Amino acid sequence: MYIERFIHDADKSKLHDFLLSEKLTENLVYGYAEQDIVYRRIESEKSYIKMRAKKYVDIKDNIAMITLHNVKRTYRSVMEMKRELQKNESDKKKHSKGLTIDKLNALSYEICRHHHE
């Protein structure tokens, strides 16, 4: 129902296959697996939002968990910060204490990594 009603047509089969219970034990390493995919959830007739589905399996403890995350908010925040830094790059060079693009890239990596945990 969720897939048929809320998922972009181009992503329906990808998400369906990802969520199949028969595939939970594929690609296990030492009894564990963690996988994720990005798909588009329909917001309105002409818009969608990017989502991330994460799947975690621990066969030893008999645990399977699937979570759905909105990736748009994190991505948008990081991109706004990058644009602001690029816009003010000359000012940032004058002040050595300001954030640099390299620092922001490292920060965005940490935000995304933490967001996926």
Phi and psi restraints in degrees (range 20) as a CNS / XPLOR table:
assign (resid 1 and name C) (resid 2 and name N)
       (resid 2 and name CA) (resid 2 and name C) 1.0 -57.6 20.0 2
assign (resid 2 and name N) (resid 2 and name CA)
       (resid 2 and name C) (resid 3 and name N) 1.0 -47.3 20.0 2
assign (resid 2 and name C) (resid 3 and name N)
       (resid 3 and name CA) (resid 3 and name C) 1.0 -64.3 20.0 2
assign (resid 3 and name N) (resid 3 and name CA)
       (resid 3 and name C) (resid 4 and name N) 1.0 -48.8 20.0 2
assign (resid 3 and name C) (resid 4 and name N)
       (resid 4 and name CA) (resid 4 and name C) 1.0 -63.9 20.0 2
assign (resid 4 and name N) (resid 4 and name CA)
       (resid 4 and name C) (resid 5 and name N) 1.0 -34.8 20.0 2
assign (resid 4 and name C) (resid 5 and name N)
       (resid 5 and name CA) (resid 5 and name C) 1.0 -90.2 20.0 2
assign (resid 5 and name N) (resid 5 and name CA)
       (resid 5 and name C) (resid 6 and name N) 1.0 -36.6 20.0 2
assign (resid 5 and name C) (resid 6 and name N)
       (resid 6 and name CA) (resid 6 and name C) 1.0 -115.5 20.0 2
assign (resid 6 and name N) (resid 6 and name CA)
       (resid 6 and name C) (resid 7 and name N) 1.0 -6.1 20.0 2
assign (resid 6 and name C) (resid 7 and name N)
       (resid 7 and name CA) (resid 7 and name C) 1.0 -103.1 20.0 2
assign (resid 7 and name N) (resid 7 and name CA)
       (resid 7 and name C) (resid 8 and name N) 1.0 138.5 20.0 2
assign (resid 7 and name C) (resid 8 and name N)
       (resid 8 and name CA) (resid 8 and name C) 1.0 -55.9 20.0 2
assign (resid 8 and name N) (resid 8 and name CA)
       (resid 8 and name C) (resid 9 and name N) 1.0 138.5 20.0 2
assign (resid 8 and name C) (resid 9 and name N)
       (resid 9 and name CA) (resid 9 and name C) 1.0 -51.7 20.0 2
assign (resid 9 and name N) (resid 9 and name CA)
       (resid 9 and name C) (resid 10 and name N) 1.0 -40.1 20.0 2
assign (resid 9 and name C) (resid 10 and name N)
       (resid 10 and name CA) (resid 10 and name C) 1.0 -67.6 20.0 2
assign (resid 10 and name N) (resid 10 and name CA)
       (resid 10 and name C) (resid 11 and name N) 1.0 -17.6 20.0 2
assign (resid 10 and name C) (resid 11 and name N)
       (resid 11 and name CA) (resid 11 and name C) 1.0 -109.0 20.0 2
assign (resid 11 and name N) (resid 11 and name CA)
       (resid 11 and name C) (resid 12 and name N) 1.0 -3.8 20.0 2
assign (resid 11 and name C) (resid 12 and name N)
       (resid 12 and name CA) (resid 12 and name C) 1.0 -59.6 20.0 2
assign (resid 12 and name N) (resid 12 and name CA)
       (resid 12 and name C) (resid 13 and name N) 1.0 -50.1 20.0 2
assign (resid 12 and name C) (resid 13 and name N)
       (resid 13 and name CA) (resid 13 and name C) 1.0 -69.1 20.0 2
assign (resid 13 and name N) (resid 13 and name CA)
       (resid 13 and name C) (resid 14 and name N) 1.0 -36.0 20.0 2
assign (resid 13 and name C) (resid 14 and name N)
       (resid 14 and name CA) (resid 14 and name C) 1.0 -61.3 20.0 2
assign (resid 14 and name N) (resid 14 and name CA)
       (resid 14 and name C) (resid 15 and name N) 1.0 -46.9 20.0 2
assign (resid 14 and name C) (resid 15 and name N)
       (resid 15 and name CA) (resid 15 and name C) 1.0 -69.0 20.0 2
assign (resid 15 and name N) (resid 15 and name CA)
       (resid 15 and name C) (resid 16 and name N) 1.0 -40.9 20.0 2
assign (resid 15 and name C) (resid 16 and name N)
       (resid 16 and name CA) (resid 16 and name C) 1.0 -58.0 20.0 2
assign (resid 16 and name N) (resid 16 and name CA)
       (resid 16 and name C) (resid 17 and name N) 1.0 -48.3 20.0 2
assign (resid 16 and name C) (resid 17 and name N)
       (resid 17 and name CA) (resid 17 and name C) 1.0 -62.2 20.0 2
assign (resid 17 and name N) (resid 17 and name CA)
       (resid 17 and name C) (resid 18 and name N) 1.0 -39.2 20.0 2
assign (resid 17 and name C) (resid 18 and name N)
       (resid 18 and name CA) (resid 18 and name C) 1.0 -63.1 20.0 2
assign (resid 18 and name N) (resid 18 and name CA)
       (resid 18 and name C) (resid 19 and name N) 1.0 -35.8 20.0 2
assign (resid 18 and name C) (resid 19 and name N)
       (resid 19 and name CA) (resid 19 and name C) 1.0 -88.2 20.0 2
assign (resid 19 and name N) (resid 19 and name CA)
       (resid 19 and name C) (resid 20 and name N) 1.0 -4.6 20.0 2
assign (resid 19 and name C) (resid 20 and name N)
       (resid 20 and name CA) (resid 20 and name C) 1.0 -60.5 20.0 2
assign (resid 20 and name N) (resid 20 and name CA)
       (resid 20 and name C) (resid 21 and name N) 1.0 131.0 20.0 2
assign (resid 20 and name C) (resid 21 and name N)
       (resid 21 and name CA) (resid 21 and name C) 1.0 -66.8 20.0 2
assign (resid 21 and name N) (resid 21 and name CA)
       (resid 21 and name C) (resid 22 and name N) 1.0 -27.6 20.0 2
assign (resid 21 and name C) (resid 22 and name N)
       (resid 22 and name CA) (resid 22 and name C) 1.0 -63.9 20.0 2
assign (resid 22 and name N) (resid 22 and name CA)
       (resid 22 and name C) (resid 23 and name N) 1.0 -22.7 20.0 2
assign (resid 22 and name C) (resid 23 and name N)
       (resid 23 and name CA) (resid 23 and name C) 1.0 -95.9 20.0 2
assign (resid 23 and name N) (resid 23 and name CA)
       (resid 23 and name C) (resid 24 and name N) 1.0 4.1 20.0 2
assign (resid 23 and name C) (resid 24 and name N)
       (resid 24 and name CA) (resid 24 and name C) 1.0 -61.2 20.0 2
assign (resid 24 and name N) (resid 24 and name CA)
       (resid 24 and name C) (resid 25 and name N) 1.0 -34.4 20.0 2
assign (resid 24 and name C) (resid 25 and name N)
       (resid 25 and name CA) (resid 25 and name C) 1.0 -96.3 20.0 2
assign (resid 25 and name N) (resid 25 and name CA)
       (resid 25 and name C) (resid 26 and name N) 1.0 8.7 20.0 2
assign (resid 25 and name C) (resid 26 and name N)
       (resid 26 and name CA) (resid 26 and name C) 1.0 -75.7 20.0 2
assign (resid 26 and name N) (resid 26 and name CA)
       (resid 26 and name C) (resid 27 and name N) 1.0 146.7 20.0 2
assign (resid 26 and name C) (resid 27 and name N)
       (resid 27 and name CA) (resid 27 and name C) 1.0 61.1 20.0 2
assign (resid 27 and name N) (resid 27 and name CA)
       (resid 27 and name C) (resid 28 and name N) 1.0 33.5 20.0 2
assign (resid 27 and name C) (resid 28 and name N)
       (resid 28 and name CA) (resid 28 and name C) 1.0 -75.3 20.0 2
assign (resid 28 and name N) (resid 28 and name CA)
       (resid 28 and name C) (resid 29 and name N) 1.0 141.0 20.0 2
assign (resid 28 and name C) (resid 29 and name N)
       (resid 29 and name CA) (resid 29 and name C) 1.0 -122.5 20.0 2
assign (resid 29 and name N) (resid 29 and name CA)
       (resid 29 and name C) (resid 30 and name N) 1.0 113.9 20.0 2
assign (resid 29 and name C) (resid 30 and name N)
       (resid 30 and name CA) (resid 30 and name C) 1.0 54.8 20.0 2
assign (resid 30 and name N) (resid 30 and name CA)
       (resid 30 and name C) (resid 31 and name N) 1.0 35.0 20.0 2
assign (resid 30 and name C) (resid 31 and name N)
       (resid 31 and name CA) (resid 31 and name C) 1.0 85.6 20.0 2
assign (resid 31 and name N) (resid 31 and name CA)
       (resid 31 and name C) (resid 32 and name N) 1.0 5.2 20.0 2
assign (resid 31 and name C) (resid 32 and name N)
       (resid 32 and name CA) (resid 32 and name C) 1.0 -125.1 20.0 2
assign (resid 32 and name N) (resid 32 and name CA)
       (resid 32 and name C) (resid 33 and name N) 1.0 153.1 20.0 2
assign (resid 32 and name C) (resid 33 and name N)
       (resid 33 and name CA) (resid 33 and name C) 1.0 -152.8 20.0 2
assign (resid 33 and name N) (resid 33 and name CA)
       (resid 33 and name C) (resid 34 and name N) 1.0 142.2 20.0 2
assign (resid 33 and name C) (resid 34 and name N)
       (resid 34 and name CA) (resid 34 and name C) 1.0 -139.4 20.0 2
assign (resid 34 and name N) (resid 34 and name CA)
       (resid 34 and name C) (resid 35 and name N) 1.0 123.0 20.0 2
assign (resid 34 and name C) (resid 35 and name N)
       (resid 35 and name CA) (resid 35 and name C) 1.0 -136.8 20.0 2
assign (resid 35 and name N) (resid 35 and name CA)
       (resid 35 and name C) (resid 36 and name N) 1.0 157.4 20.0 2
assign (resid 35 and name C) (resid 36 and name N)
       (resid 36 and name CA) (resid 36 and name C) 1.0 -150.0 20.0 2
assign (resid 36 and name N) (resid 36 and name CA)
       (resid 36 and name C) (resid 37 and name N) 1.0 155.1 20.0 2
assign (resid 36 and name C) (resid 37 and name N)
       (resid 37 and name CA) (resid 37 and name C) 1.0 -139.1 20.0 2
assign (resid 37 and name N) (resid 37 and name CA)
       (resid 37 and name C) (resid 38 and name N) 1.0 158.8 20.0 2
assign (resid 37 and name C) (resid 38 and name N)
       (resid 38 and name CA) (resid 38 and name C) 1.0 -109.2 20.0 2
assign (resid 38 and name N) (resid 38 and name CA)
       (resid 38 and name C) (resid 39 and name N) 1.0 137.4 20.0 2
assign (resid 38 and name C) (resid 39 and name N)
       (resid 39 and name CA) (resid 39 and name C) 1.0 -142.6 20.0 2
assign (resid 39 and name N) (resid 39 and name CA)
       (resid 39 and name C) (resid 40 and name N) 1.0 171.9 20.0 2
assign (resid 39 and name C) (resid 40 and name N)
       (resid 40 and name CA) (resid 40 and name C) 1.0 -110.2 20.0 2
assign (resid 40 and name N) (resid 40 and name CA)
       (resid 40 and name C) (resid 41 and name N) 1.0 124.6 20.0 2
assign (resid 40 and name C) (resid 41 and name N)
       (resid 41 and name CA) (resid 41 and name C) 1.0 -99.5 20.0 2
assign (resid 41 and name N) (resid 41 and name CA)
       (resid 41 and name C) (resid 42 and name N) 1.0 133.2 20.0 2
assign (resid 41 and name C) (resid 42 and name N)
       (resid 42 and name CA) (resid 42 and name C) 1.0 -72.3 20.0 2
assign (resid 42 and name N) (resid 42 and name CA)
       (resid 42 and name C) (resid 43 and name N) 1.0 128.7 20.0 2
assign (resid 42 and name C) (resid 43 and name N)
       (resid 43 and name CA) (resid 43 and name C) 1.0 -99.6 20.0 2
assign (resid 43 and name N) (resid 43 and name CA)
       (resid 43 and name C) (resid 44 and name N) 1.0 -41.5 20.0 2
assign (resid 43 and name C) (resid 44 and name N)
       (resid 44 and name CA) (resid 44 and name C) 1.0 -150.6 20.0 2
assign (resid 44 and name N) (resid 44 and name CA)
       (resid 44 and name C) (resid 45 and name N) 1.0 -174.5 20.0 2
assign (resid 44 and name C) (resid 45 and name N)
       (resid 45 and name CA) (resid 45 and name C) 1.0 -59.5 20.0 2
assign (resid 45 and name N) (resid 45 and name CA)
       (resid 45 and name C) (resid 46 and name N) 1.0 -31.8 20.0 2
assign (resid 45 and name C) (resid 46 and name N)
       (resid 46 and name CA) (resid 46 and name C) 1.0 -118.2 20.0 2
assign (resid 46 and name N) (resid 46 and name CA)
       (resid 46 and name C) (resid 47 and name N) 1.0 8.1 20.0 2
assign (resid 46 and name C) (resid 47 and name N)
       (resid 47 and name CA) (resid 47 and name C) 1.0 -139.2 20.0 2
assign (resid 47 and name N) (resid 47 and name CA)
       (resid 47 and name C) (resid 48 and name N) 1.0 156.6 20.0 2
assign (resid 47 and name C) (resid 48 and name N)
       (resid 48 and name CA) (resid 48 and name C) 1.0 -142.8 20.0 2
assign (resid 48 and name N) (resid 48 and name CA)
       (resid 48 and name C) (resid 49 and name N) 1.0 167.2 20.0 2
assign (resid 48 and name C) (resid 49 and name N)
       (resid 49 and name CA) (resid 49 and name C) 1.0 -127.2 20.0 2
assign (resid 49 and name N) (resid 49 and name CA)
       (resid 49 and name C) (resid 50 and name N) 1.0 141.0 20.0 2
assign (resid 49 and name C) (resid 50 and name N)
       (resid 50 and name CA) (resid 50 and name C) 1.0 -77.9 20.0 2
assign (resid 50 and name N) (resid 50 and name CA)
       (resid 50 and name C) (resid 51 and name N) 1.0 134.8 20.0 2
assign (resid 50 and name C) (resid 51 and name N)
       (resid 51 and name CA) (resid 51 and name C) 1.0 -125.7 20.0 2
assign (resid 51 and name N) (resid 51 and name CA)
       (resid 51 and name C) (resid 52 and name N) 1.0 157.3 20.0 2
assign (resid 51 and name C) (resid 52 and name N)
       (resid 52 and name CA) (resid 52 and name C) 1.0 -124.4 20.0 2
assign (resid 52 and name N) (resid 52 and name CA)
       (resid 52 and name C) (resid 53 and name N) 1.0 127.8 20.0 2
assign (resid 52 and name C) (resid 53 and name N)
       (resid 53 and name CA) (resid 53 and name C) 1.0 -102.0 20.0 2
assign (resid 53 and name N) (resid 53 and name CA)
       (resid 53 and name C) (resid 54 and name N) 1.0 127.8 20.0 2
assign (resid 53 and name C) (resid 54 and name N)
       (resid 54 and name CA) (resid 54 and name C) 1.0 -115.9 20.0 2
assign (resid 54 and name N) (resid 54 and name CA)
       (resid 54 and name C) (resid 55 and name N) 1.0 137.2 20.0 2
assign (resid 54 and name C) (resid 55 and name N)
       (resid 55 and name CA) (resid 55 and name C) 1.0 -124.9 20.0 2
assign (resid 55 and name N) (resid 55 and name CA)
       (resid 55 and name C) (resid 56 and name N) 1.0 126.9 20.0 2
assign (resid 55 and name C) (resid 56 and name N)
       (resid 56 and name CA) (resid 56 and name C) 1.0 -124.2 20.0 2
assign (resid 56 and name N) (resid 56 and name CA)
       (resid 56 and name C) (resid 57 and name N) 1.0 130.1 20.0 2
assign (resid 56 and name C) (resid 57 and name N)
       (resid 57 and name CA) (resid 57 and name C) 1.0 -129.5 20.0 2
assign (resid 57 and name N) (resid 57 and name CA)
       (resid 57 and name C) (resid 58 and name N) 1.0 132.2 20.0 2
assign (resid 57 and name C) (resid 58 and name N)
       (resid 58 and name CA) (resid 58 and name C) 1.0 -128.3 20.0 2
assign (resid 58 and name N) (resid 58 and name CA)
       (resid 58 and name C) (resid 59 and name N) 1.0 95.2 20.0 2
assign (resid 58 and name C) (resid 59 and name N)
       (resid 59 and name CA) (resid 59 and name C) 1.0 -67.3 20.0 2
assign (resid 59 and name N) (resid 59 and name CA)
       (resid 59 and name C) (resid 60 and name N) 1.0 -29.6 20.0 2
assign (resid 59 and name C) (resid 60 and name N)
       (resid 60 and name CA) (resid 60 and name C) 1.0 -66.8 20.0 2
assign (resid 60 and name N) (resid 60 and name CA)
       (resid 60 and name C) (resid 61 and name N) 1.0 -40.2 20.0 2
assign (resid 60 and name C) (resid 61 and name N)
       (resid 61 and name CA) (resid 61 and name C) 1.0 -97.9 20.0 2
assign (resid 61 and name N) (resid 61 and name CA)
       (resid 61 and name C) (resid 62 and name N) 1.0 6.7 20.0 2
assign (resid 61 and name C) (resid 62 and name N)
       (resid 62 and name CA) (resid 62 and name C) 1.0 59.3 20.0 2
assign (resid 62 and name N) (resid 62 and name CA)
       (resid 62 and name C) (resid 63 and name N) 1.0 47.3 20.0 2
assign (resid 62 and name C) (resid 63 and name N)
       (resid 63 and name CA) (resid 63 and name C) 1.0 -119.1 20.0 2
assign (resid 63 and name N) (resid 63 and name CA)
       (resid 63 and name C) (resid 64 and name N) 1.0 134.2 20.0 2
assign (resid 63 and name C) (resid 64 and name N)
       (resid 64 and name CA) (resid 64 and name C) 1.0 -136.7 20.0 2
assign (resid 64 and name N) (resid 64 and name CA)
       (resid 64 and name C) (resid 65 and name N) 1.0 129.8 20.0 2
assign (resid 64 and name C) (resid 65 and name N)
       (resid 65 and name CA) (resid 65 and name C) 1.0 -137.7 20.0 2
assign (resid 65 and name N) (resid 65 and name CA)
       (resid 65 and name C) (resid 66 and name N) 1.0 134.7 20.0 2
assign (resid 65 and name C) (resid 66 and name N)
       (resid 66 and name CA) (resid 66 and name C) 1.0 -125.7 20.0 2
assign (resid 66 and name N) (resid 66 and name CA)
       (resid 66 and name C) (resid 67 and name N) 1.0 130.1 20.0 2
assign (resid 66 and name C) (resid 67 and name N)
       (resid 67 and name CA) (resid 67 and name C) 1.0 -125.9 20.0 2
assign (resid 67 and name N) (resid 67 and name CA)
       (resid 67 and name C) (resid 68 and name N) 1.0 149.8 20.0 2
assign (resid 67 and name C) (resid 68 and name N)
       (resid 68 and name CA) (resid 68 and name C) 1.0 -117.1 20.0 2
assign (resid 68 and name N) (resid 68 and name CA)
       (resid 68 and name C) (resid 69 and name N) 1.0 130.7 20.0 2
assign (resid 68 and name C) (resid 69 and name N)
       (resid 69 and name CA) (resid 69 and name C) 1.0 -127.2 20.0 2
assign (resid 69 and name N) (resid 69 and name CA)
       (resid 69 and name C) (resid 70 and name N) 1.0 141.1 20.0 2
assign (resid 69 and name C) (resid 70 and name N)
       (resid 70 and name CA) (resid 70 and name C) 1.0 -83.1 20.0 2
assign (resid 70 and name N) (resid 70 and name CA)
       (resid 70 and name C) (resid 71 and name N) 1.0 112.8 20.0 2
assign (resid 70 and name C) (resid 71 and name N)
       (resid 71 and name CA) (resid 71 and name C) 1.0 -90.0 20.0 2
assign (resid 71 and name N) (resid 71 and name CA)
       (resid 71 and name C) (resid 72 and name N) 1.0 -9.7 20.0 2
assign (resid 71 and name C) (resid 72 and name N)
       (resid 72 and name CA) (resid 72 and name C) 1.0 -64.9 20.0 2
assign (resid 72 and name N) (resid 72 and name CA)
       (resid 72 and name C) (resid 73 and name N) 1.0 -44.5 20.0 2
assign (resid 72 and name C) (resid 73 and name N)
       (resid 73 and name CA) (resid 73 and name C) 1.0 -63.2 20.0 2
assign (resid 73 and name N) (resid 73 and name CA)
       (resid 73 and name C) (resid 74 and name N) 1.0 -46.4 20.0 2
assign (resid 73 and name C) (resid 74 and name N)
       (resid 74 and name CA) (resid 74 and name C) 1.0 -63.9 20.0 2
assign (resid 74 and name N) (resid 74 and name CA)
       (resid 74 and name C) (resid 75 and name N) 1.0 -47.5 20.0 2
assign (resid 74 and name C) (resid 75 and name N)
       (resid 75 and name CA) (resid 75 and name C) 1.0 -61.5 20.0 2
assign (resid 75 and name N) (resid 75 and name CA)
       (resid 75 and name C) (resid 76 and name N) 1.0 -45.4 20.0 2
assign (resid 75 and name C) (resid 76 and name N)
       (resid 76 and name CA) (resid 76 and name C) 1.0 -61.4 20.0 2
assign (resid 76 and name N) (resid 76 and name CA)
       (resid 76 and name C) (resid 77 and name N) 1.0 -43.0 20.0 2
assign (resid 76 and name C) (resid 77 and name N)
       (resid 77 and name CA) (resid 77 and name C) 1.0 -62.1 20.0 2
assign (resid 77 and name N) (resid 77 and name CA)
       (resid 77 and name C) (resid 78 and name N) 1.0 -43.9 20.0 2
assign (resid 77 and name C) (resid 78 and name N)
       (resid 78 and name CA) (resid 78 and name C) 1.0 -65.3 20.0 2
assign (resid 78 and name N) (resid 78 and name CA)
       (resid 78 and name C) (resid 79 and name N) 1.0 -42.8 20.0 2
assign (resid 78 and name C) (resid 79 and name N)
       (resid 79 and name CA) (resid 79 and name C) 1.0 -65.8 20.0 2
assign (resid 79 and name N) (resid 79 and name CA)
       (resid 79 and name C) (resid 80 and name N) 1.0 -38.0 20.0 2
assign (resid 79 and name C) (resid 80 and name N)
       (resid 80 and name CA) (resid 80 and name C) 1.0 -63.5 20.0 2
assign (resid 80 and name N) (resid 80 and name CA)
       (resid 80 and name C) (resid 81 and name N) 1.0 -40.2 20.0 2
assign (resid 80 and name C) (resid 81 and name N)
       (resid 81 and name CA) (resid 81 and name C) 1.0 -65.1 20.0 2
assign (resid 81 and name N) (resid 81 and name CA)
       (resid 81 and name C) (resid 82 and name N) 1.0 -41.3 20.0 2
assign (resid 81 and name C) (resid 82 and name N)
       (resid 82 and name CA) (resid 82 and name C) 1.0 -63.2 20.0 2
assign (resid 82 and name N) (resid 82 and name CA)
       (resid 82 and name C) (resid 83 and name N) 1.0 -44.8 20.0 2
assign (resid 82 and name C) (resid 83 and name N)
       (resid 83 and name CA) (resid 83 and name C) 1.0 -61.5 20.0 2
assign (resid 83 and name N) (resid 83 and name CA)
       (resid 83 and name C) (resid 84 and name N) 1.0 -42.0 20.0 2
assign (resid 83 and name C) (resid 84 and name N)
       (resid 84 and name CA) (resid 84 and name C) 1.0 -62.5 20.0 2
assign (resid 84 and name N) (resid 84 and name CA)
       (resid 84 and name C) (resid 85 and name N) 1.0 -42.5 20.0 2
assign (resid 84 and name C) (resid 85 and name N)
       (resid 85 and name CA) (resid 85 and name C) 1.0 -66.0 20.0 2
assign (resid 85 and name N) (resid 85 and name CA)
       (resid 85 and name C) (resid 86 and name N) 1.0 -42.2 20.0 2
assign (resid 85 and name C) (resid 86 and name N)
       (resid 86 and name CA) (resid 86 and name C) 1.0 -64.9 20.0 2
assign (resid 86 and name N) (resid 86 and name CA)
       (resid 86 and name C) (resid 87 and name N) 1.0 -37.5 20.0 2
assign (resid 86 and name C) (resid 87 and name N)
       (resid 87 and name CA) (resid 87 and name C) 1.0 -64.1 20.0 2
assign (resid 87 and name N) (resid 87 and name CA)
       (resid 87 and name C) (resid 88 and name N) 1.0 -38.0 20.0 2
assign (resid 87 and name C) (resid 88 and name N)
       (resid 88 and name CA) (resid 88 and name C) 1.0 -106.0 20.0 2
assign (resid 88 and name N) (resid 88 and name CA)
       (resid 88 and name C) (resid 89 and name N) 1.0 26.6 20.0 2
assign (resid 88 and name C) (resid 89 and name N)
       (resid 89 and name CA) (resid 89 and name C) 1.0 -57.7 20.0 2
assign (resid 89 and name N) (resid 89 and name CA)
       (resid 89 and name C) (resid 90 and name N) 1.0 -39.1 20.0 2
assign (resid 89 and name C) (resid 90 and name N)
       (resid 90 and name CA) (resid 90 and name C) 1.0 -65.8 20.0 2
assign (resid 90 and name N) (resid 90 and name CA)
       (resid 90 and name C) (resid 91 and name N) 1.0 -37.6 20.0 2
assign (resid 90 and name C) (resid 91 and name N)
       (resid 91 and name CA) (resid 91 and name C) 1.0 -67.3 20.0 2
assign (resid 91 and name N) (resid 91 and name CA)
       (resid 91 and name C) (resid 92 and name N) 1.0 -36.6 20.0 2
assign (resid 91 and name C) (resid 92 and name N)
       (resid 92 and name CA) (resid 92 and name C) 1.0 -66.5 20.0 2
assign (resid 92 and name N) (resid 92 and name CA)
       (resid 92 and name C) (resid 93 and name N) 1.0 -33.3 20.0 2
assign (resid 92 and name C) (resid 93 and name N)
       (resid 93 and name CA) (resid 93 and name C) 1.0 -66.7 20.0 2
assign (resid 93 and name N) (resid 93 and name CA)
       (resid 93 and name C) (resid 94 and name N) 1.0 -30.0 20.0 2
assign (resid 93 and name C) (resid 94 and name N)
       (resid 94 and name CA) (resid 94 and name C) 1.0 -73.0 20.0 2
assign (resid 94 and name N) (resid 94 and name CA)
       (resid 94 and name C) (resid 95 and name N) 1.0 -27.8 20.0 2
assign (resid 94 and name C) (resid 95 and name N)
       (resid 95 and name CA) (resid 95 and name C) 1.0 -116.7 20.0 2
assign (resid 95 and name N) (resid 95 and name CA)
       (resid 95 and name C) (resid 96 and name N) 1.0 106.6 20.0 2
assign (resid 95 and name C) (resid 96 and name N)
       (resid 96 and name CA) (resid 96 and name C) 1.0 -67.7 20.0 2
assign (resid 96 and name N) (resid 96 and name CA)
       (resid 96 and name C) (resid 97 and name N) 1.0 -15.9 20.0 2
assign (resid 96 and name C) (resid 97 and name N)
       (resid 97 and name CA) (resid 97 and name C) 1.0 -83.4 20.0 2
assign (resid 97 and name N) (resid 97 and name CA)
       (resid 97 and name C) (resid 98 and name N) 1.0 -10.8 20.0 2
assign (resid 97 and name C) (resid 98 and name N)
       (resid 98 and name CA) (resid 98 and name C) 1.0 -73.7 20.0 2
assign (resid 98 and name N) (resid 98 and name CA)
       (resid 98 and name C) (resid 99 and name N) 1.0 163.0 20.0 2
assign (resid 98 and name C) (resid 99 and name N)
       (resid 99 and name CA) (resid 99 and name C) 1.0 -67.8 20.0 2
assign (resid 99 and name N) (resid 99 and name CA)
       (resid 99 and name C) (resid 100 and name N) 1.0 145.7 20.0 2
assign (resid 99 and name C) (resid 100 and name N)
       (resid 100 and name CA) (resid 100 and name C) 1.0 -111.0 20.0 2
assign (resid 100 and name N) (resid 100 and name CA)
       (resid 100 and name C) (resid 101 and name N) 1.0 167.5 20.0 2
assign (resid 100 and name C) (resid 101 and name N)
       (resid 101 and name CA) (resid 101 and name C) 1.0 -59.8 20.0 2
assign (resid 101 and name N) (resid 101 and name CA)
       (resid 101 and name C) (resid 102 and name N) 1.0 -40.5 20.0 2
assign (resid 101 and name C) (resid 102 and name N)
       (resid 102 and name CA) (resid 102 and name C) 1.0 -61.5 20.0 2
assign (resid 102 and name N) (resid 102 and name CA)
       (resid 102 and name C) (resid 103 and name N) 1.0 -41.6 20.0 2
assign (resid 102 and name C) (resid 103 and name N)
       (resid 103 and name CA) (resid 103 and name C) 1.0 -65.6 20.0 2
assign (resid 103 and name N) (resid 103 and name CA)
       (resid 103 and name C) (resid 104 and name N) 1.0 -38.7 20.0 2
assign (resid 103 and name C) (resid 104 and name N)
       (resid 104 and name CA) (resid 104 and name C) 1.0 -67.4 20.0 2
assign (resid 104 and name N) (resid 104 and name CA)
       (resid 104 and name C) (resid 105 and name N) 1.0 -40.4 20.0 2
assign (resid 104 and name C) (resid 105 and name N)
       (resid 105 and name CA) (resid 105 and name C) 1.0 -60.2 20.0 2
assign (resid 105 and name N) (resid 105 and name CA)
       (resid 105 and name C) (resid 106 and name N) 1.0 -42.3 20.0 2
assign (resid 105 and name C) (resid 106 and name N)
       (resid 106 and name CA) (resid 106 and name C) 1.0 -64.1 20.0 2
assign (resid 106 and name N) (resid 106 and name CA)
       (resid 106 and name C) (resid 107 and name N) 1.0 -40.9 20.0 2
assign (resid 106 and name C) (resid 107 and name N)
       (resid 107 and name CA) (resid 107 and name C) 1.0 -64.2 20.0 2
assign (resid 107 and name N) (resid 107 and name CA)
       (resid 107 and name C) (resid 108 and name N) 1.0 -44.0 20.0 2
assign (resid 107 and name C) (resid 108 and name N)
       (resid 108 and name CA) (resid 108 and name C) 1.0 -64.0 20.0 2
assign (resid 108 and name N) (resid 108 and name CA)
       (resid 108 and name C) (resid 109 and name N) 1.0 -36.7 20.0 2
assign (resid 108 and name C) (resid 109 and name N)
       (resid 109 and name CA) (resid 109 and name C) 1.0 -62.1 20.0 2
assign (resid 109 and name N) (resid 109 and name CA)
       (resid 109 and name C) (resid 110 and name N) 1.0 -45.4 20.0 2
assign (resid 109 and name C) (resid 110 and name N)
       (resid 110 and name CA) (resid 110 and name C) 1.0 -65.2 20.0 2
assign (resid 110 and name N) (resid 110 and name CA)
       (resid 110 and name C) (resid 111 and name N) 1.0 -39.6 20.0 2
assign (resid 110 and name C) (resid 111 and name N)
       (resid 111 and name CA) (resid 111 and name C) 1.0 -62.1 20.0 2
assign (resid 111 and name N) (resid 111 and name CA)
       (resid 111 and name C) (resid 112 and name N) 1.0 -47.9 20.0 2
assign (resid 111 and name C) (resid 112 and name N)
       (resid 112 and name CA) (resid 112 and name C) 1.0 -64.9 20.0 2
assign (resid 112 and name N) (resid 112 and name CA)
       (resid 112 and name C) (resid 113 and name N) 1.0 -41.5 20.0 2
assign (resid 112 and name C) (resid 113 and name N)
       (resid 113 and name CA) (resid 113 and name C) 1.0 -63.4 20.0 2
assign (resid 113 and name N) (resid 113 and name CA)
       (resid 113 and name C) (resid 114 and name N) 1.0 -44.8 20.0 2
assign (resid 113 and name C) (resid 114 and name N)
       (resid 114 and name CA) (resid 114 and name C) 1.0 -66.6 20.0 2
assign (resid 114 and name N) (resid 114 and name CA)
       (resid 114 and name C) (resid 115 and name N) 1.0 -37.7 20.0 2
assign (resid 114 and name C) (resid 115 and name N)
       (resid 115 and name CA) (resid 115 and name C) 1.0 -63.4 20.0 2
assign (resid 115 and name N) (resid 115 and name CA)
       (resid 115 and name C) (resid 116 and name N) 1.0 -31.4 20.0 2
assign (resid 115 and name C) (resid 116 and name N)
       (resid 116 and name CA) (resid 116 and name C) 1.0 -86.7 20.0 2
assign (resid 116 and name N) (resid 116 and name CA)
       (resid 116 and name C) (resid 117 and name N) 1.0 -7.5 20.0 2
